[in-house]
Amino acid sequence: MFANVDRGRYEPVAIRIEKDGRWLLADRPPSAASAADVLDQMRSEAARPRTGRDVVLPARPGDDTLILVDRRAGRTDDAEASAAVTGLALDVIFPVLHGPLGEDGTIQGLLELANVAYVGCGVLASAVGMDKAVMKVLFRARGLRVPDWQIVRGRQWKNAPAAVVNRIEGALPYPLFVKPANMGSSVGISKVHGRDELGPAIDRACEFDRKVVVETAVPDARELECAVLGQDDHARASVLGEIMPSREFYDYEAKYVDSHSRTEIPALLDPAMTDEIRRQALVAFDAIDGAGLARVDFLLSRATGELFINEINTLPGFTTISMFSKLWAATGIDYPTLVDTLITLAIDRHAEKQALRTSAF
């Protein structure tokens, strides 16, 4: 994305967030173009000495300072404690973050507190879009069909595993998918074909979240995706794409490690089904109060012809070769225009919010 920002309109600044919570002004702009490149870059960055500066966002729009704080402040060694102020202002943040703390409303809440414009969905939509259990409830309330599911709490599983297994088997047929409720990139997901696989799958999902979703598998499913751009009544749906995973399902390995998964854009579907999926994508986006961008994933059973909505991703992959950008390219919006549109939407949405009152006095 960094290389495709219009330098005539914007001055991009790369900020890196470490796993320990430090915000660093990157020593060099990001250059990864694919998932494999991202993994390689992450490993490389982890091995490099840290020379970047920790940052705290400006307190209000137009503030001409960015506070730089060394998080090691407080140590007895004075050389380790420092703070500085530079003349760098941030007008809008473009989060390119995935998973917990990145797309679950947490970073969005921080940006709201900092009163800085940011690209993408707000706190509510981000949180709901991340929580697969709550997401299903809202989708079903809007008339969208989702696979039947059960919720397992980590404490329930620990205290009464036999009762949990009996409840699941009484409600859902095998095969099943077991997922952490709040996780992305297919991390912690297992496909379960029988009771002997169910326990280990729940154990694995519980490593990543205190709440686990167990859902029935759609038989012989085609994996279809639709990108959404805009907000409110002006949201638009892209052409459709289809994922052909190299493994039994589109798991983490198939997404990021195995290079044999394929995509088909536009997806080969009859016009009526294409129109229906695009319609449902916009309904799903509106159901969570989406803004800016999202990618909505569907499952279409080859066995029965039934269509199910799988999930919505409020911060989908955003490289030039990610599904979101490829879907819009096939729809007629190139990557630089996509970036510019999202930034404009973020600034306009922030301006609307600034006009609102936050108290009665």
Wavefront OBJ file of the C-alpha trace (Angstrom):
o trace
v 0.000 0.000 0.000
v 2.775 2.422 0.974
v 4.115 2.670 -2.575
v 0.642 3.389 -3.977
v -0.240 6.437 -1.892
v -0.613 9.574 -4.026
v 2.402 11.644 -2.895
v 0.853 14.700 -4.476
v -1.954 14.561 -1.881
v -0.510 12.650 1.065
v 2.706 12.314 3.012
v 2.707 8.729 4.332
v 4.404 7.860 7.618
v 5.005 4.212 8.522
v 4.325 3.222 12.145
v 5.185 -0.267 13.378
v 3.529 -1.785 16.455
v 5.581 -4.339 18.359
v 4.125 -7.357 20.151
v 5.178 -5.787 23.460
v 2.937 -2.788 22.739
v 5.560 -0.288 21.571
v 4.639 1.994 18.672
v 7.702 2.693 16.544
v 8.344 5.050 13.682
v 9.623 2.481 11.222
v 13.234 2.678 10.113
v 12.082 1.973 6.553
v 8.686 1.874 4.832
v 6.926 -1.492 4.541
v 7.484 -3.303 1.276
v 5.809 -6.715 1.653
v 3.512 -7.591 -1.233
v 2.257 -11.026 -0.272
v 1.458 -13.110 2.789
v 4.723 -15.007 2.406
v 6.605 -11.689 2.188
v 4.877 -10.510 5.360
v 5.972 -13.617 7.270
v 9.548 -13.244 6.023
v 9.570 -9.556 6.914
v 8.198 -10.264 10.399
v 10.954 -12.811 11.045
v 13.560 -10.376 9.734
v 12.232 -7.493 11.837
v 12.188 -9.675 14.959
v 15.899 -10.376 14.522
v 16.898 -6.743 13.970
v 17.995 -4.402 16.777
v 15.327 -1.875 17.707
v 16.310 1.620 16.551
v 12.866 3.105 16.015
v 11.196 5.593 18.354
v 8.146 4.938 20.491
v 5.187 7.141 19.685
v 1.966 8.412 21.177
v -0.685 9.855 18.857
v -1.435 13.598 18.767
v -4.066 14.706 21.242
v -6.359 16.433 18.737
v -6.693 17.139 15.005
v -4.333 19.847 13.823
v -1.970 19.351 16.735
v 1.493 19.959 15.327
v 3.296 17.690 17.770
v 3.791 13.995 18.083
v 5.027 12.912 21.510
v 7.772 10.316 21.419
v 8.111 8.361 24.649
v 10.656 5.726 25.639
v 8.582 3.003 27.351
v 11.598 2.088 29.449
v 11.199 5.353 31.351
v 11.200 4.776 35.081
v 14.305 2.638 35.179
v 17.049 3.802 37.483
v 19.408 4.282 34.561
v 18.748 7.849 33.347
v 20.160 6.985 29.936
v 17.274 4.580 29.433
v 14.543 7.150 30.134
v 13.806 9.812 27.542
v 11.047 11.715 25.799
v 11.049 14.081 22.840
v 8.653 16.121 20.757
v 8.815 16.423 16.977
v 6.901 18.520 14.475
v 5.011 15.555 12.977
v 1.217 15.679 12.712
v -1.086 12.822 11.705
v -4.297 13.680 9.876
v -5.574 10.149 9.309
v -4.486 6.650 10.321
v -4.735 3.747 7.870
v -4.679 0.597 10.018
v -3.241 -2.439 8.259
v -3.662 -4.725 11.243
v -5.204 -8.146 11.654
v -6.442 -10.265 14.523
v -6.958 -9.350 18.195
v -6.150 -5.739 19.149
v -5.964 -4.815 15.451
v -9.411 -5.382 13.985
v -11.537 -6.061 17.065
v -12.317 -2.451 17.954
v -9.408 -2.020 20.365
v -7.184 0.103 18.143
v -10.264 1.860 16.808
v -11.187 2.823 20.375
v -7.707 4.196 20.959
v -7.965 6.305 17.807
v -11.391 7.552 18.912
v -9.889 8.641 22.233
v -7.035 10.337 20.385
v -9.650 12.026 18.144
v -7.812 11.060 14.983
v -9.500 10.102 11.719
v -8.923 6.482 10.689
v -9.765 4.243 7.767
v -12.327 1.489 8.163
v -15.021 0.360 10.532
v -15.616 1.923 13.921
v -15.451 0.335 17.360
v -18.803 -1.460 17.270
v -18.524 -2.856 13.740
v -14.936 -3.940 14.326
v -15.778 -5.728 17.574
v -18.855 -7.457 16.149
v -17.040 -8.338 12.940
v -14.332 -10.035 14.973
v -16.630 -11.972 17.300
v -17.974 -14.854 15.225
v -20.647 -15.678 17.806
v -22.167 -12.189 18.046
v -21.798 -11.743 14.296
v -23.987 -14.792 13.655
v -26.743 -13.470 15.904
v -26.872 -10.147 14.033
v -26.753 -11.792 10.629
v -29.575 -14.163 11.488
v -31.624 -11.237 12.828
v -31.286 -9.577 9.405
v -32.496 -12.683 7.586
v -29.096 -13.962 6.495
v -28.539 -17.697 6.686
v -25.596 -18.889 8.776
v -24.477 -22.440 9.622
v -25.980 -23.714 12.891
v -23.641 -23.277 15.821
v -22.985 -23.813 19.520
v -20.889 -21.706 21.881
v -18.390 -23.275 24.273
v -16.864 -21.204 27.069
v -13.384 -22.123 28.178
v -14.516 -22.550 31.772
v -17.389 -24.814 30.706
v -15.024 -27.016 28.743
v -12.576 -27.227 31.624
v -15.206 -28.071 34.254
v -17.579 -30.356 32.319
v -16.122 -31.560 29.001
v -18.433 -34.581 28.712
v -21.517 -32.394 29.085
v -20.189 -30.027 26.417
v -19.574 -32.875 23.975
v -23.059 -34.269 24.587
v -24.631 -30.846 24.028
v -22.769 -30.329 20.768
v -23.538 -33.773 19.428
v -27.188 -33.367 20.364
v -27.451 -30.152 18.355
v -25.070 -30.482 15.416
v -24.122 -33.261 12.991
v -20.547 -34.053 12.023
v -18.450 -32.813 10.327
v -17.965 -29.641 12.354
v -15.711 -26.630 12.376
v -14.261 -25.507 15.707
v -13.039 -21.901 15.850
v -11.846 -19.363 18.413
v -14.628 -16.775 18.463
v -12.176 -13.888 18.238
v -9.294 -14.685 15.933
v -8.383 -14.114 12.313
v -6.430 -15.737 9.477
v -7.946 -19.155 10.305
v -5.678 -19.431 13.357
v -6.840 -22.128 15.778
v -9.514 -23.527 13.424
v -10.000 -27.282 13.041
v -12.315 -29.426 10.958
v -13.750 -32.245 13.067
v -15.058 -35.462 11.549
v -15.993 -37.345 14.740
v -15.948 -37.393 18.538
v -12.292 -38.425 18.752
v -11.280 -35.145 17.040
v -13.678 -32.847 18.896
v -11.874 -32.601 22.234
v -8.444 -31.808 20.782
v -10.032 -29.227 18.454
v -11.725 -27.432 21.363
v -8.479 -27.565 23.338
v -6.661 -25.919 20.458
v -9.291 -23.214 19.972
v -9.228 -22.470 23.720
v -5.538 -21.606 23.389
v -6.565 -18.486 21.471
v -9.861 -17.372 23.023
v -12.049 -17.920 26.074
v -15.031 -18.416 23.776
v -15.205 -21.069 21.058
v -17.638 -21.419 18.151
v -18.559 -24.929 17.027
v -20.540 -24.920 13.777
v -21.823 -27.452 11.313
v -19.859 -27.746 8.079
v -21.571 -26.780 4.832
v -21.412 -29.886 2.605
v -19.006 -29.679 -0.342
v -18.813 -25.911 -0.025
v -17.565 -23.396 -2.564
v -15.817 -20.474 -0.820
v -16.977 -17.174 -2.317
v -15.965 -13.637 -1.391
v -17.363 -10.166 -2.024
v -15.675 -6.860 -1.187
v -17.630 -3.872 0.123
v -16.549 -0.233 -0.156
v -18.246 2.891 1.234
v -20.631 3.542 4.077
v -24.322 3.925 4.834
v -26.489 4.085 1.698
v -23.457 4.635 -0.516
v -21.778 1.279 0.090
v -20.989 -0.742 -3.035
v -20.364 -4.453 -3.596
v -17.631 -5.753 -5.896
v -17.675 -8.607 -8.356
v -17.323 -12.003 -6.670
v -14.250 -14.155 -6.265
v -13.885 -17.837 -5.462
v -11.150 -19.470 -3.400
v -9.954 -22.933 -4.446
v -7.983 -24.062 -1.359
v -5.157 -26.520 -1.734
v -6.203 -28.310 1.449
v -9.472 -29.673 2.846
v -10.451 -26.132 3.820
v -8.902 -22.678 3.606
v -6.825 -22.924 6.785
v -3.773 -20.927 7.846
v -1.376 -23.148 5.894
v -3.433 -22.861 2.724
v -3.630 -19.070 3.100
v -0.068 -18.188 4.015
v 2.326 -21.097 3.531
v 1.095 -23.360 0.734
v 1.260 -21.587 -2.625
v -1.092 -23.988 -4.411
v -4.418 -22.387 -3.449
v -6.068 -20.608 -6.398
v -8.607 -17.862 -6.953
v -11.172 -17.296 -9.686
v -12.256 -13.691 -10.395
v -14.999 -13.235 -11.303
v -16.450 -16.378 -9.769
v -18.301 -18.617 -12.211
v -21.894 -18.279 -11.014
v -25.223 -17.650 -12.662
v -26.319 -13.977 -12.623
v -29.124 -14.544 -10.115
v -26.791 -16.095 -7.529
v -24.192 -13.395 -8.145
v -26.757 -10.657 -7.522
v -28.031 -12.394 -4.383
v -24.555 -12.739 -2.866
v -23.762 -9.092 -3.580
v -27.077 -8.084 -1.984
v -26.365 -10.151 1.102
v -22.862 -8.695 1.383
v -24.350 -5.204 1.661
v -26.939 -6.407 4.194
v -24.161 -7.949 6.296
v -22.107 -4.740 6.095
v -25.095 -2.690 7.223
v -26.003 -5.194 9.969
v -22.758 -4.509 11.824
v -22.809 -0.760 11.003
v -19.805 -1.122 8.722
v -17.855 1.799 7.284
v -15.044 2.099 4.778
v -14.242 -1.446 3.788
v -14.966 -5.090 4.451
v -14.786 -8.464 2.775
v -17.765 -10.775 3.207
v -17.211 -14.527 2.865
v -19.880 -16.986 1.770
v -20.266 -20.760 1.508
v -22.291 -22.239 -1.341
v -23.037 -25.951 -1.082
v -22.474 -27.895 -4.280
v -24.501 -30.717 -2.743
v -27.664 -28.757 -1.941
v -27.322 -25.374 -3.651
v -27.824 -23.644 -0.285
v -26.052 -20.339 0.392
v -24.647 -19.417 3.807
v -22.778 -16.364 5.005
v -19.592 -17.410 6.768
v -18.173 -14.165 8.164
v -17.298 -10.544 7.547
v -13.740 -9.230 7.725
v -13.590 -5.537 8.609
v -9.857 -5.219 7.919
v -9.182 -7.642 5.069
v -5.742 -8.157 3.606
v -4.769 -5.007 1.730
v -1.710 -5.696 -0.410
v -1.984 -5.223 -4.161
v -2.468 -8.990 -4.545
v -4.924 -9.462 -1.674
v -8.431 -10.647 -2.524
v -10.019 -7.336 -1.497
v -7.957 -5.223 -3.882
v -8.142 -7.814 -6.679
v -11.930 -7.893 -6.436
v -12.104 -4.118 -6.782
v -9.588 -4.129 -9.631
v -11.865 -6.565 -11.467
v -14.796 -4.241 -10.694
v -12.988 -1.260 -12.204
v -11.290 0.475 -9.261
v -7.485 0.334 -9.341
v -5.352 0.167 -6.216
v -4.277 3.843 -5.947
v -7.908 4.946 -6.401
v -8.979 2.441 -3.745
v -6.475 3.857 -1.256
v -7.527 7.426 -2.017
v -11.242 6.567 -1.713
v -10.764 4.951 1.702
v -8.761 7.889 3.025
v -11.403 10.331 1.777
v -14.168 8.273 3.408
v -12.261 8.256 6.700
v -11.762 12.031 6.704
v -15.410 12.685 5.788
v -16.696 10.297 8.482
v -14.456 11.921 11.084
v -15.721 15.369 10.104
v -19.323 14.182 10.549
v -18.538 12.923 14.028
v -16.843 16.190 14.979
v -20.118 17.997 14.319
v -21.956 15.885 16.904
v -22.531 16.923 20.499
v -21.068 14.697 23.198
v -22.950 16.170 26.134
v -26.132 18.126 26.905
v -24.168 21.155 28.099
l 1 2 3 4 5 6 7 8 9 10 11 12 13 14 15 16 17 18 19 20 21 22 23 24 25 26 27 28 29 30 31 32 33 34 35 36 37 38 39 40 41 42 43 44 45 46 47 48 49 50 51 52 53 54 55 56 57 58 59 60 61 62 63 64 65 66 67 68 69 70 71 72 73 74 75 76 77 78 79 80 81 82 83 84 85 86 87 88 89 90 91 92 93 94 95 96 97 98 99 100 101 102 103 104 105 106 107 108 109 110 111 112 113 114 115 116 117 118 119 120 121 122 123 124 125 126 127 128 129 130 131 132 133 134 135 136 137 138 139 140 141 142 143 144 145 146 147 148 149 150 151 152 153 154 155 156 157 158 159 160 161 162 163 164 165 166 167 168 169 170 171 172 173 174 175 176 177 178 179 180 181 182 183 184 185 186 187 188 189 190 191 192 193 194 195 196 197 198 199 200 201 202 203 204 205 206 207 208 209 210 211 212 213 214 215 216 217 218 219 220 221 222 223 224 225 226 227 228 229 230 231 232 233 234 235 236 237 238 239 240 241 242 243 244 245 246 247 248 249 250 251 252 253 254 255 256 257 258 259 260 261 262 263 264 265 266 267 268 269 270 271 272 273 274 275 276 277 278 279 280 281 282 283 284 285 286 287 288 289 290 291 292 293 294 295 296 297 298 299 300 301 302 303 304 305 306 307 308 309 310 311 312 313 314 315 316 317 318 319 320 321 322 323 324 325 326 327 328 329 330 331 332 333 334 335 336 337 338 339 340 341 342 343 344 345 346 347 348 349 350 351 352 353 354 355 356 357 358 359 360 361
